[in-house]
Amino acid sequence: MIASNKHIHKRNIGVDILRGVSILVVILLHINIHFGLKNSFLAEALPPKLFSFLFWNGFYGVVIFFTLSGYLITSSVLKRYGSLSEINLKQFYWFRFTRIMPPLIALLMVLSTLHLTGVSGHVINPEKTSLLRAVFAVLTFHFNWLEIQVGYLPANWDVLWSISIEECFYLFFPIVCLFLKKDWQFVFILIAFGIISPWARVELFPDSELAYKNHLASIDAIAIGCMTAILAHRFSFPRRWNLIFLLLGTALVVLVTFFKGIVWRTGIAPIGLNVTLLSIGISMILLWLHQRQKSGMQKDYLAFRWLRKMGEYSYEIYLTHMFVVIFAAQQIRRQKLDESWFIPLLLVCVLICYLLGWIISSQFSEPLNKKLRKRLRA
């Protein structure tokens, strides 16, 4: 009965909006860094907490992406196979390859060309590493470890650290599923990662500012997303519970992203639990969103449609947004533009990032993804 409800969308609108928010705060963080907004009139005009919320939450945006990845891929497996242990390895790996690798390989070709032709802002410092080593690290899913060893690489390369973590998750997730006799056994894995990840965020590389980029530091967020999908698909919670999930989840997200000082002073952040709390908050919101979609209560509000579309194209936007940000920052310096240009340039950057992601998704990623998947079915 519910499946035939015409109001139920194939995609979860709320999840796409969360993805849109995540990619937006990532873009705003990089605009802040490359435009120098922290020293501009914006930092003085806006309340400090609001400025921090808008322009310093990019890392938390990636944490939300990790949580959503765990939730979405587990939900997909449960819908397709009924149980995690029934997963089809060949189909799973092929579907992940067709979605992730074509845009990533195309990006590597562009970045390699820019490096070899010496385009400013895109050249890898040979004292840190070589082009071949960087490409190899991306394709073997350990680019994050490379940066931990050598330091930051050019901005268009730097964003690929999170892709390495997600790809490793996609590599090992189906193998773990095959060993699970019951879906609920995943909770033991969650508990293990819940202990390991906060430690890995603060203790594994205590002398490196890039310690947060190691695989273990983010695996609890992904595991929490996986467990959330299992709960959402195996249990039906009373409406009152779902409302509590929404309120508590929103409170945790606001606490971690808006009240960073309180989170630090209470000792939550210094021991690495701020990321865990944020992931739990997002997961509670996901439980509410799942029930909203299941009951056909989701609405596609026009005011949020642009944000939902950003969520749909978030992967392509993530891979390409630094081209836009770097170019705009270079123009500010070359043309010696004053601070009055920052706000219009910021808005134009976000718009171009959106359009670029939409074009790549609609003209390249999705058509190729569908074509390659049809070959497997054939």
C-alpha angles and dihedrals in degrees: 000000000000093000091060095051106123091213093064111099122213089230121050103247093202093052091051090051090052089051089049091053090048096053091043094057089047090055092046091051092053092045088052092051098044097038093044094234093162088072096041135093089265091068089051097043098048124067107260094243092050093048090049091047093052102037109023103048099084094112090051087051088060090048089055089050090054092050091048091048092056091046097046098045092047091047090050092051093048092049094046101041105017093231136039092236091058093061117139106228097198094049093043095052093044093050091049091047094051092050101041110027107052095060091040094051090046089052092050090053091052093045092048090052092049090049095048092048092049099240110178114256094020104069118109113227105245090212088066102040144317131262091246092052092049093050091047091051092052094048093047094046100243102100088119090060090048091057091047087057101042105022132240118348124201112309096251088056096040095067090063093076091087092048089060091055093049093046091053088051091052089048097054103027097080091046090054089048092058090060094051112097090184128025092229090065086078087080090075090056089048092053091050093050090043088062098038101045101058088048091048091051095057108019110031094074104012094167097050125084087206095058091114089068097070118109096243092053093068104030094094091061091052092045092050089053090051093050091047090057091051091051092046094050098040102042137046111211124204115260091249090056091051090053089051089050090054095048096044093043093050091047092053093047092050092046094053099039102035106029099046093149093057091046090052097044093049090057095246096116098041090061094044099250095121090081091047092051092049091051091049090050092051090047092055089052089049091055089054092046091050091055091046091054094043092053093045093243098124116112128198099226113200092223091062099037094098089053091048090051090050086055092052091053095035096118093053091042091050092052095048109027094094091065088063096042095048093047092049092048091050091052091052090056097040095046092038091229116186127230093272087077095056099085097046091043090049092053092045090050093053091047094049091046088054094047093047091051091048093050094048093045097046098038103034121006102045098038090050092043092054093044093052093046091052089057090059092049090048 
